[in-house]
């Protein structure tokens, strides 16, 4: 069981290092808006 947990965390680490966990939404979910409209 310990080996499975270690492999799970190693897979997460590998995904993070290779960039597979990058947020592609450009943080649009927390930026302020003006009545639902975001100024660019």
Secondary structure, DSSP 4 states (H G I P E B T S, - for coil): -HHHHHHHHHHHHHHHHTTTT--TTTTTTTS--BTTB---
